[in-house]
Amino acid sequence: MAGVSQPRWTVVVPVKRLAAAKSRLRGALPAVPHEELALALAADTVAAVRACPAVAGVLVVTDDARVAEAARRAGARALPDAPGAGLNAAFRHGASAAGGGWVAGLTADLPALRPAELAAALRAAQAAPGGVRRFVADAPGRGTVLLATPPGVGLDPRFGVGSAAAHAASGALALTGDWPSLRRDVDTADDLAAAARLGLGPRTAALAAAGCAA
């Protein structure tokens, strides 16, 4: 069966220094230090990716020592952000270190991510006609949470404001599956509440519970 022999993916997850990460989320849990919340989002995302059966390896691109340590504890590889030139440069740097094969770039703010949904999206990317990048838009449909590329095709990331349209304009094709936990990135307090309704990963859930109890 095709599913048995499917190649597995390398997933690149860039994470900013915690002091600068997720600025619009600052104050979402007033009793919780902002850096702890940003770290929890990334750690839960990486743990879910590592638990995905379609994934062979995870590269976390970061210059933050705490993020790198959390990544290593989760079984991911931490890669210094050598370009230091923003999110898209970090994605390109990670993709270049992946060593070929199937590569996906994933945002680090998916604390409700279910491994099975990520696996379904990656399978959909592999099942599509070859030679073309695929992306998954976020819940509002304007941003991008996942960009996937087959062997021999550059990742060519266009993350940022309006990235779904930017990826489409660059030739990437949208994947349209019903993957709510994959599409639920967290930029604001409302986003965090929406992710909580889906079910947060353990680190973020613990902080959310502490914030509510304070």
N, C-alpha and C positions, 0 to 999 in steps of 0.2 A: 504494500500500500504506500501511496505517496507520502502520507503523514509520517510513516515510520522512518523514511530516509531523508526527511526535510533537514537541510542544513540549519545550524543554530546561529544565533545572532550575537554580535557585539553591540552593546548599548552604551552610548556616550552620554554622560550626565554632568554638565557643567554646574558648579556651585560657586557663587560669589563669596567673598569674605563675609562672615556673618554680620559684622558691624554695618555693612552696606547692603545686605540682602533684604528683599521683601519690604522695602520702605513704606509702601502703601498699607502694609499689614501692621505697622507699628501701633501699639496700643489696643490691638484687637482683644488681647487677654491682659487687662491692666495689671493683674497680680503676677504675671509671668514675664521675666526678662525677655526682651525681644530676640536676642541672640539665641536663647534656648528654644524659642518657637521656630525660628528659621532653621536651626539645626534639626529639630524634630521633623519638620516637613521633609527635609532632604533625606534624613536617615530612614524614615518610613518609606519614602519613594524608592530608595536604593534597595531596601530589604524586600520590597515587593518585586522589584525587577530581578533580584537574585533568586527569588522563589519561582520565577516564571520558567516553565520547562522548555520554552523556545529559545532561551538565552544561554549562551555559552560563557559570556564574560561581561563584566561591567567596568567601564573606565570612568572614574569620577575626576573631572578636571577642576582643580581648585588650588588656591594658594592659602587656604585657611587650614591651620594645623588640626583644629578640632574636627572639621569636616573630613579631612584626610584620615584621621584616626578612626572615625566612625565608619568610613567607607571600608577601611581595611578589616575592621571587626566584622563587618557584614559579608566579607569575602569578595569585595570589589578591589580593583586596582586604583590607587590614587596617583594621578598624574599632575605635576605642577603646571600651572597655567602660564607656560613660557611666553606666549604672545602678549598676555596682559592687555589685550586690546578689545575686551568686551565679549559678549555672549557668542556671537557668530564666529569670531576668531577662536574661541575656546572649543566650540563644536568642531571646527575644521581641524584644530590641533588634535583633539581626541580621535577624530575619524582617521587622521593620518597615522596615528599610533595603533590603530586597530588591526593593521596587517592584512587588509583585504577582506574578502568575504561579504556577507550580509551585515550591514551597519545601520543602526538607528540612532538618532539623536532624540533625547527625551528631556523635558523640563523637570526640574528638581522640586516642584511644588505640587505633587500629586499624593497627598497623605492618605487618600481613600483608595488608592490604586489596588485593584484586584489582579493578581498574576494571571488568572484565566482570561481576563479581558485583554490584557496586553498580549498574551499568546494568540488570541483570536485576531487581533489587529495585525500582528506580525505574519500570521498565516495568510491573512487576506492580502497583505503586501506581496508575499511570495507567490500567491496564486494568480496575481494579475499578470498581464503581458509583460515580458521582460524589457529591461533597458530603461525603465522609467522610474523616477522617484515617486514615492507616495507620501501623503501626509494625513494626519488626523487633526481636525480643528478642535478648538476648545468648545465648551458648552454654549457660549454665546455665538460661536461661529466666526469670530473675527481673528482670534489668535490661533497658534499652533501648539499642540502638546507633543506631537511625535512626527518626526521626519525620517523616512526609511528609504534606503537605497540598495540596489542589488550590486553584486560584485562588478568592479570595473567602471562604476558610475560614481562620480563625486557627490558628496553629501550636499554641497552648495546651499548652506542654511541661510534663511532670510528671516530669522526670528526677530521679534520686536513688534511695535504697534502695527496692526493691520497685516500680520504675518501670513494669515491664511490666503489673503488675496495676493500677497507678494510671492508666496510659494506657488500658487496656481499660475501666476504670470510668468514664473521662471520655468514652467513646464511640468511641475509636479502635479499629480492627480490626487484628488481627495478620496480617502476611504470613508465610507458612509455607514459603517456598522454602528449598532446600538451598544456603545461602551461607556456608560455614564461615569464610572469611576476613573477611566482613562481621560475623559474629556473635562473632568472637574479639577482644573488647576485653581490655586488659591493665591489671589493677589490682595483681597480685601477681607474685612470682617464678615461681610455677607457671603463671600465665597467660602470662608472657613465654616460658617454655619451650614451652608449647602453640603460641604464635604462631610460634616458631622452627621447629617441626615443619611448619607450613604454608608457611613461607618468608617471612622478614622483608624489609621494604623496605631499601634500601641504607644509609641512615644508621644505623638500628637494628642492622642486620646487622654493620656495621663496628664498632660499639661492643661488640656481643656477642662478636665475634671477639677484640677487644682484651681484653675481660674474661676470656675463656677462656685467652688466651695469657699473662696476667699471673701 
